Amino acid sequence: MAYQYRTKGVCSRGITFDLEDGCVHNVRFEGGCSGNTQGVAALVEGMEAHDAIRRLSGIRCGFKNTSCPDQLAIAIREALEK
């Protein structure tokens, strides 16, 4: 199932991704640091959603309290709760 999330407090404006059988697929960031967001998307491709949340939660970007990976973890958590 496809999900969309509007990010908060980071350079990227949004994240889209699919959850299939509890795994993360097709992550796409709208905006943000292209190389970093592409890298995060490639690393979580096919990963079990709970593992992705555990690995990405709490990552900060500079002096910000969050980051694009942290926002992805929040997005996945919210999608699982739906």
Helices and strands as residue ranges (DSSP letters): E 2-6, E 14-20, E 23-30, H 34-44, H 49-56, H 68-81
